[in-house]
Amino acid sequence: MEKRPTAIPIVSAFLFAAAAAAAVAGCSLLFPGTLLDRLWELNKPGEEFFRALGRIAGVPLMILGAAMLAAGLGLLRGRNWAWWFAVVLFAIHIPLDVVASVVTGDWLRSARGVLIPAVGLYALTRRIVRRYFAHERQ
């Protein structure tokens, strides 16, 4: 049995954290007026954007959170689909944060938003990791 590369649990942990954040944000949009609303103080521009879309914006966030949770678990289990999902997710996330930095002018937050998925994308596309996911695990 091939040893799992160290990058996999690290990337999975980031996916789990992002899944939790998406789920909390989704719940706070679907059920406003709870203690979860206080967490929006960490991201006022995000709150303005999502609140402008209405309560229904919580649904895609919940779906995204579930998908990231599944991808994190899939990576840990050596599933090829999870590798592809994470690569595409990170690849999409990077240009979106570049655009967000231009729109909001919040270069520091956007730099972090580019750096983390860029590191995840780099980790997932290293040869040892690609080789690990070349064959589906049973």
Buried (B, 14 or more C-beta within 10 A) or exposed (E): EEEBBEBBEBBBEBBBEBBEBBBBBBBBBBEEEEEBBEBBEEBEEBBEBBBEEEEEBBEBBBEBBBBBBBBBBBBBBBBBEBBBBBBEBBBEBBEEBBEBBEEBEBEEBBEEBBEBBBBBBEBBBEEEBEEBBEEEBE
